[in-house]
């Protein structure tokens, strides 16, 4: 009965017992956290005091000879040269070499006499040109014309708007600030188009005159339906052509019906009176044409047309078209006054 009574008391008071146990646990935890915080604070204070008590030690230095480094720097700036006596040694010499004016062997650029044959060399004074930004234009030239010696981009600019870059003007020795001073314009020309232009004239027949001359018949093929007759040395009506030479020829060709037949293969040499250009025209050739080239000057889009062996005038200079490459769309022209030849690419190519 006693045991049972005790159990009933525990059952009735279990919630209070649990609450007391929880409170005891919380109290213990609080005490433990307080103790831990105090311990960490003491450790941090000890660490700060230890750091604060440290003192910087003086660096121990040892002396060294600066002359060693200065000598090495001088050797980098002026590397030692291997002397070449020209007879016994065969070393490569790490310096600029030139050909001797007499024996054509390699000698130092600064040599006054050849180390091989003893021949005196021309007096060469080397001029040092500074190009800080490496754009191909010397610093002094850039400053003279108001450019930035430290900006390589100004080499590709066109300060005067004449179609030439500043670098091209420097190379040509012209004024990059004056649009009237520029390199020759022909280098700017580009091929606009290459076409085959039909000439509206055909050679249809010939007849032998009583005086022994041949008289040739020509027809216009441009829709005018005009017929002209002309002998050697005569004009072909109002076509602008003259008969220069008649090469009367006939050939025998196989024929499946009669075996062989005679075919007229006469060839005429005609001259266009406008430009004096000569053409060869075969009888019954209905494909009488010439290659025409149209060039364009990009700075003002002016066009110039000429045929092969024909001429055009660019700003007072006369040029002849020497050859045409239809596949590559390139044209070779020649300045009549200077004889300078120039290959031009198609429009849009730099």
VOMARDO-850851 format. One record per atom (N, C-alpha, C): residue in three letters; x, y, z. Coordinates in steps of 0.05 Angstrom, whole numbers, plus 5000, padded with zeros to 4 digits. Example, Ala and Ser with C-alpha at 12.3 -4.5 7.8 and 13.67 -1.06 7.14 Angstrom:
<recs>
ALA526448865156;ALA524649105156;ALA526449345156;SER525749555142;SER527349795143;SER525850015157;
</recs>
This chain:
<recs>
UNK501749765000;UNK500050005000;UNK501850255000;UNK504150245013;UNK505950475014;UNK507150534987;UNK507950324973;UNK509150364946;UNK507150474926;UNK504850374928;UNK502750464910;UNK502050754915;UNK502150834940;UNK501651114947;UNK503751304936;UNK506251214938;UNK508451374927;UNK508251414897;UNK507551194883;UNK507251214854;UNK505051414846;UNK502851414862;UNK500751594855;UNK501551884859;UNK503251934879;UNK504252204883;UNK506052294860;UNK507852114850;UNK509552174827;UNK507952234802;UNK505852074799;UNK504252104775;UNK502852384776;UNK501852454799;UNK500452704801;UNK502352944798;UNK504952904806;UNK506853134806;UNK508953114783;UNK508552944762;UNK510652894742;UNK511253144726;UNK509253314720;UNK509753554705;UNK511453754720;UNK511053764746;UNK512653944762;UNK515553844763;UNK515753574766;UNK518453454767;UNK519953514741;UNK518653484718;UNK519853544692;UNK520653834690;UNK518954014699;UNK519554294698;UNK521954364714;UNK522154244738;UNK524454284755;UNK527054194741;UNK526853954729;UNK529153844715;UNK530054024692;UNK528154134677;UNK528854314655;UNK530154564665;UNK529054674687;UNK530254914698;UNK533154864707;UNK533454634720;UNK536254564729;UNK538054544705;UNK537054424682;UNK538754404658;UNK539454674647;UNK537454854645;UNK537955124635;UNK539955274652;UNK539655244678;UNK541455374696;UNK544355284692;UNK544555014688;UNK547254904684;UNK548355004657;UNK546655014636;UNK547655114610;UNK548555404612;UNK547055564626;UNK547755844629;UNK550455874643;UNK550755724663;UNK553355734677;UNK555655654659;UNK555155444643;UNK557255344625;UNK557955544604;UNK555955684592;UNK556355884571;UNK557856124583;UNK557156194607;UNK558556424620;UNK561456364625;UNK561956124634;UNK564656044639;UNK566256034613;UNK565055924592;UNK566455904566;UNK567056184555;UNK565156364557;UNK565656634546;UNK567856774561;UNK567956734587;UNK570056854603;UNK572756734595;UNK572856474589;UNK575356344581;UNK576256454554;UNK574456474535;UNK575256574508;UNK576256864510;UNK574957024527;UNK575857304529;UNK578657314541;UNK579157144561;UNK581857134573;UNK583957054552;UNK583256854535;UNK585156764515;UNK585656984494;UNK583557134486;UNK583957344466;UNK585657574478;UNK585157634504;UNK586757844516;UNK589657764518;UNK590157514525;UNK592957414526;UNK594257424499;UNK592757364477;UNK593857364450;UNK594557654442;UNK592757844448;UNK593258124440;UNK595658224455;UNK595858164481;UNK598158254496;UNK600758134485;UNK600557894477;UNK603057764466;UNK603857894440;UNK601857954422;UNK602558094397;UNK603658364402;UNK602358504421;UNK603258784427;UNK606058784438;UNK606858574451;UNK609558564464;UNK611758504444;UNK610958424419;UNK613058354400;UNK614358604390;UNK616958594384;UNK618458824374;UNK619858744348;UNK619758934328;UNK621058884302;UNK624058874305;UNK625158664294;UNK628058634295;UNK629358774271;UNK631658884276;UNK633159024255;UNK634158814235;UNK633858884209;UNK634758714188;UNK637858714187;UNK638858484184;UNK641758454182;UNK642558454153;UNK644058654144;UNK644858674116;UNK647758614113;UNK648358534089;UNK651158484083;UNK651958654059;UNK654258754058;UNK655158914036;UNK655458764010;UNK654958903987;UNK655458773961;UNK656658983942;UNK657858883921;UNK659259053902;UNK657359123879;UNK656459383879;UNK654559473857;UNK655959483830;UNK658559483830;UNK659959493805;UNK659459253787;UNK658959023800;UNK658458773785;UNK655958813768;UNK653858933780;UNK651358963765;UNK651559183744;UNK652959393750;UNK653259603730;UNK654859503706;UNK656859343711;UNK658459233689;UNK656759053672;UNK655058883685;UNK653358713670;UNK651358863652;UNK650359093663;UNK648559263648;UNK649959383624;UNK652359463627;UNK653859573605;UNK654359363583;UNK654859123591;UNK655358903572;UNK652758843556;UNK650458873569;UNK647958833554;UNK647559053534;UNK648259303541;UNK647859523523;UNK649859513500;UNK652359433506;UNK654359423485;UNK655659143486;UNK654458953472;UNK655558673473;UNK658358673461;UNK659958493472;UNK662658463462;UNK662658353433;UNK664158473416;UNK664358383388;UNK666658183384;UNK666157993367;UNK668257803361;UNK669757913337;UNK672257963341;UNK673858083320;UNK674257873297;UNK673957973273;UNK674157803249;UNK676657883234;UNK678657713233;UNK681057783218;UNK680857703189;UNK678657573181;UNK678257513153;UNK679857283142;UNK681757183156;UNK683456973146;UNK683256713162;UNK683356753188;UNK683456513205;UNK680756443218;UNK679256643224;UNK676756583239;UNK674356563220;UNK672356413229;UNK669856393213;UNK667456443230;UNK667856603252;UNK665656643270;UNK663556833258;UNK661056793267;UNK658956993260;UNK659357233278;UNK659257463266;UNK659657713281;UNK656957843287;UNK656257873313;UNK653657983320;UNK653458283316;UNK653758373292;UNK653458653286;UNK652658683257;UNK651858923249;UNK651058973221;UNK653358943202;UNK652858803180;UNK654958743161;UNK654158863134;UNK656158933118;UNK655759033091;UNK657758903072;UNK657258933046;UNK659058813027;UNK661359003021;UNK663758893019;UNK666059063010;UNK665659152982;UNK666359402976;UNK665859512949;UNK667759392928;UNK669759252938;UNK671659132919;UNK671458832917;UNK671658682939;UNK671658392939;UNK668958272945;UNK666958442954;UNK664258362959;UNK663958152982;UNK665858163001;UNK665657993024;UNK664558153047;UNK663358013067;UNK662058143089;UNK663958273108;UNK663658523114;UNK665358663133;UNK663558833152;UNK664658903175;UNK663059073194;UNK662159333180;UNK659759433188;UNK658759673175;UNK660559913180;UNK661859923203;UNK663560153210;UNK666360123201;UNK667059903187;UNK669859863178;UNK670560073157;UNK672960193161;UNK673960393142;UNK675360263119;UNK676560033125;UNK677959873103;UNK676959583105;UNK677059443083;UNK676159163082;UNK678258993097;UNK677258823114;UNK679058643129;UNK680058413112;UNK679058393088;UNK679958173070;UNK681958273049;UNK681058483035;UNK682758573013;UNK684158843019;UNK683458973040;UNK684759223048;UNK683659463033;UNK681559433016;UNK680559663001;UNK679059853020;UNK679660113015;UNK678260323031;UNK675360333024;UNK673660363045;UNK670760363041;UNK669660653041;UNK667360693028;UNK666160963028;UNK665561063056;UNK665761323060;UNK665161433086;UNK662161443089;UNK661161283108;UNK658261263113;UNK657561373140;UNK655961573140;UNK655061703165;UNK652261603171;UNK651961463192;UNK649361353199;UNK647661573213;UNK645261613203;UNK643361803214;UNK641361653231;UNK641161713256;UNK639361583275;UNK636561713272;UNK634561553265;UNK631861653262;UNK630161523284;UNK628861683300;UNK627161583321;UNK624261553312;UNK623061323317;UNK620261273311;UNK619061133336;UNK618261293355;UNK617561193382;UNK615161003380;UNK613161073364;UNK610760903363;UNK610860683342;UNK613060673327;UNK613460463307;UNK611460463285;UNK610360693277;UNK608360703255;UNK609560753228;UNK612260773226;UNK613560813201;UNK614061103195;UNK613161283212;UNK613561573208;UNK615361673231;UNK617661803224;UNK619461893245;UNK618162103264;UNK619062103288;UNK617962283308;UNK618162583299;UNK620462653288;UNK620862933279;UNK618963013258;UNK618362823239;UNK616462883217;UNK613662913229;UNK612962733248;UNK610262743260;UNK609863013275;UNK611863093290;UNK611663353304;UNK611463583285;UNK612963563262;UNK612963783242;UNK610163833231;UNK608563613228;UNK605963633216;UNK603663603236;UNK604363623262;UNK602263623283;UNK601163363290;UNK602563143286;UNK601662873294;UNK602862793321;UNK601762583332;UNK602762493358;UNK604762273354;UNK607262313362;UNK609362113358;UNK608961863375;UNK606961873394;UNK606461643411;UNK603861493402;UNK602661573381;UNK600161453372;UNK600561323344;UNK600761063343;UNK601160933317;UNK598760943298;UNK596461013309;UNK593961013293;UNK593961243272;UNK595461453277;UNK595361683259;UNK596761623232;UNK598161393231;UNK599361323205;UNK597161253185;UNK594961153194;UNK592761063176;UNK590661283172;UNK591061523184;UNK589261743180;UNK589761893154;UNK587962073147;UNK588262233123;UNK587662523131;UNK589662663141;UNK589262923153;UNK588063133133;UNK588863113107;UNK587963313088;UNK585663213070;UNK584862963074;UNK582562863059;UNK583062833029;UNK585562783021;UNK586162752992;UNK586162462983;UNK585362283001;UNK585162002993;UNK587661843000;UNK589761963009;UNK592261833016;UNK592661843047;UNK593561613058;UNK594161613087;UNK596561783093;UNK596761853119;UNK599062013127;UNK601761863122;UNK601661603126;UNK604061443120;UNK604861453091;UNK602861433073;UNK603361443044;UNK604461713037;UNK603561923050;UNK604562193044;UNK607462223053;UNK608062103076;UNK610862113086;UNK612661963066;UNK611861723058;UNK613561563040;UNK613961703013;UNK611961863005;UNK612161992979;UNK613462272981;UNK613862363006;UNK615162623010;UNK613262853005;UNK610662813009;UNK608763033005;UNK607763133031;UNK606163353030;UNK605163493054;UNK602463363062;UNK602363233085;UNK599863103093;UNK597663303102;UNK598363553104;UNK596363763112;UNK595363923088;UNK596363873064;UNK595564023040;UNK594363833020;UNK591663853015;UNK590363672996;UNK591463692968;UNK592863912961;UNK593963932934;UNK596663802932;UNK597763732955;UNK600363592955;UNK599963302962;UNK600263132943;UNK599762842948;UNK601362672928;UNK601562412934;UNK602862232915;UNK601262212889;UNK602362092868;UNK600862062842;UNK598161932847;UNK596162032834;UNK593461922838;UNK593061652825;UNK594861572807;UNK594361322793;UNK594361082812;UNK595761102835;UNK595760872854;UNK593060832867;UNK591261032865;UNK588661002877;UNK586560882857;UNK587260872832;UNK585460762812;UNK584760472818;UNK582260402813;UNK581360122817;UNK579660042792;UNK579559782787;UNK578059672765;UNK575059672772;UNK573459822758;UNK570559822762;UNK569259592748;UNK569959552722;UNK568859332707;UNK570459282682;UNK570359032673;UNK571558952647;UNK569458812631;UNK568858922607;UNK566758822590;UNK567758782562;UNK566458602547;UNK567058562519;UNK565058722503;UNK566058932489;UNK564259112474;UNK564259042445;UNK561958982434;UNK561658902406;UNK561959152388;UNK563459122366;UNK563759332346;UNK561759272324;UNK559859452319;UNK557659402300;UNK558459412271;UNK560259232263;UNK561259232235;UNK562058952228;UNK561258862204;UNK562058592194;UNK563158612166;UNK564958442160;UNK566258412133;UNK564958172120;UNK563358222098;UNK561758002087;UNK562757892061;UNK564158042045;UNK565157942019;UNK567258122007;UNK568558021986;UNK570558181971;UNK570358111942;UNK571158291925;UNK571158251896;UNK573658371884;UNK574658251863;UNK577158341850;UNK576458541829;UNK577558781831;UNK577059001812;UNK578858971788;UNK578159101765;UNK579759091741;UNK582659191745;UNK582959371764;UNK585659471768;UNK587359291786;UNK586259061794;UNK587758871811;UNK587358911840;UNK585859111848;UNK585259151877;UNK582759001885;UNK582758941911;UNK580358821922;UNK578459031934;UNK575958991929;UNK573859161940;UNK572259001960;UNK572059101985;UNK570758942006;UNK568059062013;UNK566258892021;UNK563558972029;UNK563258952060;UNK562159162071;UNK561759172100;UNK558859242106;UNK557759122127;UNK555059172136;UNK555159262166;UNK553459462172;UNK553159542200;UNK551359332214;UNK551959272239;UNK550459072253;UNK549059182278;UNK548659452277;UNK547359582300;UNK544459652294;UNK543359542272;UNK540559602265;UNK540159812244;UNK542359952236;UNK542060152215;UNK541860042187;UNK542659792183;UNK542459652157;UNK543759812135;UNK546159912141;UNK547760052121;UNK549859872110;UNK550459902084;UNK552559742071;UNK554559942059;UNK557159862062;UNK559360032052;UNK561259862036;UNK562560002017;UNK564559872000;UNK567160032004;UNK569359892006;UNK571860042010;UNK574159862000;UNK576259991989;UNK578659861981;UNK580859932001;UNK583159811996;UNK585459862015;UNK586160152014;UNK586360282038;UNK587060562041;UNK584660742041;UNK582160632040;UNK579760792040;UNK578260772066;UNK576660982072;UNK574960972096;UNK572460792091;UNK571560672112;UNK569160502110;UNK566760682117;UNK565860832098;UNK563561012101;UNK563961202125;UNK561861222142;UNK561961392165;UNK562261232191;UNK563460992189;UNK563760822212;UNK566160902230;UNK567961062219;UNK570261142235;UNK572660952232;UNK572360752213;UNK574560562208;UNK575660602180;UNK578260532177;UNK579660542151;UNK580860272145;UNK580760192120;UNK582059942112;UNK585059992108;UNK586659862124;UNK589559902122;UNK590859692104;UNK589959442107;UNK591159222092;UNK589059002087;UNK589258882063;UNK587558662055;UNK589258412050;UNK589058222067;UNK590557972064;UNK588657762052;UNK588557742025;UNK586657562012;UNK587757282014;UNK586057102025;UNK586856822028;UNK584456642023;UNK585056402014;UNK582956202010;UNK584155932020;UNK582455762031;UNK583255502041;UNK581355292031;UNK582455052026;UNK580854812019;UNK580154662045;UNK577554612048;UNK576654472071;UNK575054222063;UNK575054012079;UNK573453772072;UNK570453832070;UNK569153692051;UNK566253722048;UNK565053442044;UNK563053372060;UNK561953102058;UNK560553042032;UNK559853242017;UNK558353201992;UNK560253201967;UNK561753411965;UNK563553441941;UNK566453381947;UNK567053301970;UNK569853221977;UNK571353451990;UNK571753661974;UNK573153911985;UNK571754151973;UNK571954371987;UNK570954621977;UNK572854841986;UNK572755061971;UNK574455291977;UNK572955491994;UNK574255572016;UNK573155762035;UNK574856012035;UNK573456242034;UNK574856502036;UNK575556562065;UNK578156592070;UNK579156652097;UNK580656922098;UNK579857102081;UNK581157362080;UNK581057512107;UNK583357632114;UNK583457782138;UNK584158072132;UNK582658262143;UNK583158542139;UNK584458662164;UNK586058862159;UNK587159032181;UNK585759302180;UNK584259362201;UNK582759612202;UNK583959792223;UNK583760052218;UNK584660252238;UNK582360422246;UNK581960442273;UNK579960622283;UNK581160902284;UNK579961082269;UNK581061352265;UNK581061522291;UNK579261452309;UNK579061602334;UNK581561592351;UNK582761342354;UNK585061312371;UNK587361172357;UNK586961102331;UNK589160972316;UNK589560682322;UNK587760562338;UNK588060282345;UNK587560102321;UNK589159892317;UNK588859702295;UNK587359452304;UNK585659352285;UNK584059112290;UNK584358922266;UNK584358662272;UNK584258462251;UNK581458352249;UNK580258362225;UNK577558272221;UNK577458062199;UNK576457822205;UNK576257602186;UNK573557612173;UNK573457532147;UNK570957532132;UNK568857362146;UNK566457462147;UNK564157322159;UNK564457272189;UNK566157432202;UNK566457412231;UNK564357602244;UNK562357492256;UNK560257652268;UNK560757712298;UNK563157652308;UNK563757702336;UNK566057902338;UNK565858122322;UNK567858332322;UNK567458492348;UNK569258462367;UNK568958602393;UNK571658672404;UNK571758832425;UNK574158902439;UNK573658912469;UNK575758862484;UNK575558872514;UNK575759162523;UNK573759252538;UNK573659522549;UNK574059512579;UNK575659692589;UNK576159712617;UNK575159982628;UNK573759972650;UNK572860212664;UNK574260232691;UNK575760442695;UNK577160482720;UNK575760702735;UNK576060702762;UNK574660902779;UNK576661012799;UNK576461272803;UNK578061402823;UNK576361452848;UNK576861292870;UNK574961292893;UNK574561562906;UNK576561742905;UNK576261992920;UNK574062172909;UNK573362142883;UNK571162302872;UNK569362142854;UNK569961872852;UNK568361692836;UNK568361762806;UNK570461892797;UNK570661942768;UNK571561682754;UNK570361622731;UNK570961372716;UNK572561442691;UNK574261252683;UNK575861282659;UNK575661022643;UNK575061032618;UNK574660792601;UNK576760792579;UNK577660552573;UNK579560512551;UNK579660212544;UNK580460162520;UNK580759882511;UNK583659802514;UNK584259542510;UNK587059452510;UNK588659602489;UNK590959702496;UNK592659872479;UNK591360152475;UNK589160202488;UNK587960472487;UNK589060652509;UNK588260902508;UNK589261102526;UNK587061242541;UNK587661342565;UNK585961522580;UNK587661732594;UNK586461952601;UNK587862182613;UNK586862222642;UNK588762212661;UNK588162252689;UNK589662502698;UNK588062712704;UNK589162972714;UNK591663062698;UNK591363052672;UNK593463162654;UNK595562952646;UNK595562722658;UNK597462512651;UNK596062302634;UNK597462212613;UNK596362022594;UNK597361742601;UNK595461552602;UNK596161272609;UNK595161092587;UNK596660872584;UNK595860662564;UNK595160402579;UNK593060272571;UNK592360012582;UNK593959802568;UNK595759662583;UNK597559472571;UNK596259192569;UNK595159102591;UNK594058832592;UNK591758822611;UNK590058612607;UNK587658572624;UNK587558282632;UNK587058222658;UNK586557952668;UNK583657942675;UNK582057802658;UNK579157792662;UNK578357632687;UNK579957422694;UNK579257262717;UNK579857402743;UNK582257522744;UNK583057662769;UNK581957942770;UNK580758042748;UNK579758312747;UNK581958512754;UNK584258472741;UNK586558652745;UNK587358772718;UNK588459012719;UNK589259152695;UNK592059272699;UNK593659252679;UNK596359372679;UNK596259622662;UNK597059852673;UNK597060102658;UNK599960212658;UNK600560392640;UNK603160512638;UNK602960812634;UNK604460962649;UNK604561252646;UNK606161312621;UNK604961452602;UNK606261492576;UNK608761672579;UNK608761862598;UNK610962042602;UNK613261912616;UNK612761772638;UNK614861662655;UNK615561362649;UNK613761222635;UNK614160942631;UNK613560762655;UNK612560892676;UNK611960742701;UNK609560562696;UNK609860302703;UNK607660112700;UNK606360052728;UNK603860012728;UNK602359982753;UNK600159772749;UNK599959582767;UNK597859382766;UNK595559462785;UNK593159482774;UNK590859572789;UNK589059342795;UNK588059332820;UNK586159122828;UNK583359222825;UNK581459042830;UNK578659112828;UNK577759282851;UNK575559422846;UNK574459602866;UNK573659452891;UNK574359572914;UNK573759442939;UNK576159292951;UNK578259262935;UNK580759132945;UNK582659352954;UNK583959312977;UNK585959502987;UNK588759402980;
</recs>
